[in-house]
């Protein structure tokens, strides 16, 4: 049966052609771009990323453990005055919902980030799951809500 010996060689040749002769590489984490939403002069910046994506010094600065099952959630409130931004005050709460509908409240704490103060917290995550984050900001007698999604 000449065709039975030919088939594995053909498959190997096709697979080699698909890779362009390159050796396989590990996937690289590409962090999601930080996002922001403006409500008049109030700017809300937000992001969520796996703590393993943080360098050791940054994790230490934020006081978080690098762990495959944890995401860092960051929220920053800024008041926009022309081209300048200054810290803004407000009450902020964050909840995360996964694909199964499980909900977790994220406790935030203040951290100094240069000349700004940001709010950070951690969320439990599982691989290959998607999370919808809801941020509620209360400031100046009004309540604003931002939602965003991240895949881990």
VOPAKE-256438 format. One record per residue (C-alpha): residue number from 1; residue in three letters; y negated, z, x. Coordinates in steps of 0.001 Angstrom, whole numbers, plus 500000, padded with zeros to 6 digits. Layout:
<rec n="NUM" res="ala" y="Y" z="Z" x="X"/>
...
END
This chain:
<rec n="1" res="unk" y="500000" z="500000" x="500000"/>
<rec n="2" res="unk" y="497090" z="498809" x="502098"/>
<rec n="3" res="unk" y="494541" z="499571" x="499359"/>
<rec n="4" res="unk" y="495440" z="503286" x="499289"/>
<rec n="5" res="unk" y="494548" z="503615" x="503003"/>
<rec n="6" res="unk" y="491437" z="501518" x="502570"/>
<rec n="7" res="unk" y="489928" z="503655" x="499758"/>
<rec n="8" res="unk" y="489287" z="506834" x="501846"/>
<rec n="9" res="unk" y="487718" z="504769" x="504633"/>
<rec n="10" res="unk" y="485512" z="502959" x="502102"/>
<rec n="11" res="unk" y="484411" z="506266" x="500516"/>
<rec n="12" res="unk" y="483567" z="507738" x="503920"/>
<rec n="13" res="unk" y="481551" z="504637" x="504827"/>
<rec n="14" res="unk" y="479659" z="504781" x="501527"/>
<rec n="15" res="unk" y="478875" z="508482" x="501940"/>
<rec n="16" res="unk" y="477647" z="507903" x="505474"/>
<rec n="17" res="unk" y="475452" z="505059" x="504259"/>
<rec n="18" res="unk" y="473912" z="507327" x="501570"/>
<rec n="19" res="unk" y="472832" z="509900" x="504129"/>
<rec n="20" res="unk" y="471322" z="507306" x="506424"/>
<rec n="21" res="unk" y="473347" z="508825" x="509237"/>
<rec n="22" res="unk" y="471377" z="512121" x="509046"/>
<rec n="23" res="unk" y="473201" z="515392" x="509332"/>
<rec n="24" res="unk" y="472963" z="517612" x="506241"/>
<rec n="25" res="unk" y="470083" z="520094" x="506186"/>
<rec n="26" res="unk" y="469624" z="523326" x="504302"/>
<rec n="27" res="unk" y="467277" z="523155" x="501332"/>
<rec n="28" res="unk" y="463796" z="524416" x="502076"/>
<rec n="29" res="unk" y="461902" z="526636" x="499642"/>
<rec n="30" res="unk" y="458697" z="525012" x="498460"/>
<rec n="31" res="unk" y="456458" z="527690" x="496966"/>
<rec n="32" res="unk" y="454825" z="526894" x="493651"/>
<rec n="33" res="unk" y="451131" z="526198" x="493798"/>
<rec n="34" res="unk" y="449019" z="529159" x="492695"/>
<rec n="35" res="unk" y="447378" z="528621" x="489354"/>
<rec n="36" res="unk" y="444157" z="529709" x="487734"/>
<rec n="37" res="unk" y="442616" z="529708" x="484294"/>
<rec n="38" res="unk" y="438941" z="530170" x="483465"/>
<rec n="39" res="unk" y="437628" z="531999" x="480404"/>
<rec n="40" res="unk" y="433895" z="531455" x="480655"/>
<rec n="41" res="unk" y="432830" z="533160" x="483891"/>
<rec n="42" res="unk" y="436147" z="535059" x="484182"/>
<rec n="43" res="unk" y="438714" z="533382" x="486434"/>
<rec n="44" res="unk" y="442315" z="534581" x="486314"/>
<rec n="45" res="unk" y="444441" z="533574" x="489306"/>
<rec n="46" res="unk" y="448201" z="534091" x="489092"/>
<rec n="47" res="unk" y="451454" z="533309" x="490818"/>
<rec n="48" res="unk" y="455082" z="534408" x="491036"/>
<rec n="49" res="unk" y="457381" z="533705" x="493962"/>
<rec n="50" res="unk" y="460616" z="535092" x="495404"/>
<rec n="51" res="unk" y="459984" z="537964" x="497782"/>
<rec n="52" res="unk" y="462251" z="536213" x="500300"/>
<rec n="53" res="unk" y="459526" z="533560" x="500554"/>
<rec n="54" res="unk" y="457172" z="536216" x="501976"/>
<rec n="55" res="unk" y="457009" z="536743" x="505703"/>
<rec n="56" res="unk" y="457931" z="540209" x="506957"/>
<rec n="57" res="unk" y="454268" z="541092" x="507720"/>
<rec n="58" res="unk" y="453063" z="539993" x="504266"/>
<rec n="59" res="unk" y="455879" z="541880" x="502520"/>
<rec n="60" res="unk" y="454972" z="544965" x="504537"/>
<rec n="61" res="unk" y="451258" z="544539" x="503735"/>
<rec n="62" res="unk" y="452064" z="544351" x="500010"/>
<rec n="63" res="unk" y="454612" z="547166" x="500236"/>
<rec n="64" res="unk" y="457475" z="545147" x="498743"/>
<rec n="65" res="unk" y="461056" z="544708" x="499871"/>
<rec n="66" res="unk" y="462229" z="541172" x="500570"/>
<rec n="67" res="unk" y="465195" z="540692" x="498237"/>
<rec n="68" res="unk" y="466962" z="537686" x="496668"/>
<rec n="69" res="unk" y="466777" z="539304" x="493222"/>
<rec n="70" res="unk" y="463059" z="540092" x="493229"/>
<rec n="71" res="unk" y="459920" z="538053" x="492612"/>
<rec n="72" res="unk" y="456390" z="539055" x="493530"/>
<rec n="73" res="unk" y="453895" z="538603" x="490697"/>
<rec n="74" res="unk" y="450248" z="538379" x="491705"/>
<rec n="75" res="unk" y="447209" z="538457" x="489395"/>
<rec n="76" res="unk" y="443587" z="538337" x="490523"/>
<rec n="77" res="unk" y="440526" z="538711" x="488311"/>
<rec n="78" res="unk" y="437333" z="537103" x="489557"/>
<rec n="79" res="unk" y="433896" z="536661" x="488094"/>
<rec n="80" res="unk" y="432513" z="533232" x="488935"/>
<rec n="81" res="unk" y="428810" z="533154" x="489773"/>
<rec n="82" res="unk" y="427825" z="529642" x="490780"/>
<rec n="83" res="unk" y="430059" z="528778" x="493723"/>
<rec n="84" res="unk" y="430838" z="532434" x="494521"/>
<rec n="85" res="unk" y="433601" z="534647" x="493210"/>
<rec n="86" res="unk" y="433505" z="538437" x="493051"/>
<rec n="87" res="unk" y="436098" z="540948" x="491892"/>
<rec n="88" res="unk" y="436147" z="541476" x="488146"/>
<rec n="89" res="unk" y="437363" z="544549" x="486304"/>
<rec n="90" res="unk" y="439802" z="544493" x="483444"/>
<rec n="91" res="unk" y="443059" z="545813" x="482084"/>
<rec n="92" res="unk" y="445958" z="543513" x="482876"/>
<rec n="93" res="unk" y="449519" z="543580" x="481573"/>
<rec n="94" res="unk" y="452317" z="541162" x="482463"/>
<rec n="95" res="unk" y="455678" z="540521" x="480838"/>
<rec n="96" res="unk" y="458413" z="538128" x="481922"/>
<rec n="97" res="unk" y="460985" z="536434" x="479683"/>
<rec n="98" res="unk" y="464069" z="534653" x="481024"/>
<rec n="99" res="unk" y="466028" z="531835" x="479380"/>
<rec n="100" res="unk" y="468238" z="534289" x="477467"/>
<rec n="101" res="unk" y="465149" z="535939" x="475975"/>
<rec n="102" res="unk" y="465460" z="539146" x="477992"/>
<rec n="103" res="unk" y="462023" z="540688" x="478434"/>
<rec n="104" res="unk" y="460724" z="542874" x="481228"/>
<rec n="105" res="unk" y="457364" z="544548" x="481553"/>
<rec n="106" res="unk" y="455921" z="544279" x="485052"/>
<rec n="107" res="unk" y="454048" z="547280" x="486401"/>
<rec n="108" res="unk" y="451015" z="546209" x="488410"/>
<rec n="109" res="unk" y="449237" z="548037" x="491200"/>
<rec n="110" res="unk" y="446084" z="547272" x="493160"/>
<rec n="111" res="unk" y="446227" z="545951" x="496720"/>
<rec n="112" res="unk" y="443413" z="545095" x="499077"/>
<rec n="113" res="unk" y="443392" z="541436" x="500105"/>
<rec n="114" res="unk" y="440530" z="541005" x="502529"/>
<rec n="115" res="unk" y="437306" z="541431" x="500578"/>
<rec n="116" res="unk" y="439112" z="541250" x="497247"/>
<rec n="117" res="unk" y="441355" z="543530" x="495213"/>
<rec n="118" res="unk" y="444414" z="541904" x="493638"/>
<rec n="119" res="unk" y="447084" z="543192" x="491283"/>
<rec n="120" res="unk" y="450749" z="542848" x="492226"/>
<rec n="121" res="unk" y="454067" z="543790" x="490727"/>
<rec n="122" res="unk" y="457690" z="542815" x="491019"/>
<rec n="123" res="unk" y="460130" z="541303" x="488550"/>
<rec n="124" res="unk" y="463916" z="541175" x="488689"/>
<rec n="125" res="unk" y="465099" z="537561" x="488862"/>
<rec n="126" res="unk" y="468402" z="535755" x="489056"/>
<rec n="127" res="unk" y="469118" z="532491" x="490851"/>
<rec n="128" res="unk" y="468799" z="529229" x="488948"/>
<rec n="129" res="unk" y="466957" z="530893" x="486086"/>
<rec n="130" res="unk" y="463581" z="530105" x="484586"/>
<rec n="131" res="unk" y="461009" z="532741" x="483653"/>
<rec n="132" res="unk" y="457978" z="532587" x="481394"/>
<rec n="133" res="unk" y="455244" z="535021" x="482370"/>
<rec n="134" res="unk" y="452610" z="536225" x="479934"/>
<rec n="135" res="unk" y="449443" z="537815" x="481285"/>
<rec n="136" res="unk" y="447139" z="539682" x="478905"/>
<rec n="137" res="unk" y="443670" z="540480" x="480232"/>
<rec n="138" res="unk" y="441290" z="542846" x="478434"/>
<rec n="139" res="unk" y="437741" z="542803" x="479753"/>
<rec n="140" res="unk" y="434224" z="542876" x="478360"/>
<rec n="141" res="unk" y="435421" z="543594" x="474813"/>
<rec n="142" res="unk" y="437660" z="540531" x="474657"/>
<rec n="143" res="unk" y="441338" z="539801" x="475179"/>
<rec n="144" res="unk" y="442588" z="536649" x="476890"/>
<rec n="145" res="unk" y="446188" z="535495" x="477395"/>
<rec n="146" res="unk" y="447649" z="533230" x="480062"/>
<rec n="147" res="unk" y="451237" z="532005" x="480178"/>
<rec n="148" res="unk" y="453016" z="530210" x="482988"/>
<rec n="149" res="unk" y="456568" z="529402" x="483973"/>
<rec n="150" res="unk" y="458459" z="529595" x="487249"/>
<rec n="151" res="unk" y="461977" z="528499" x="488168"/>
<rec n="152" res="unk" y="463861" z="530532" x="490738"/>
END
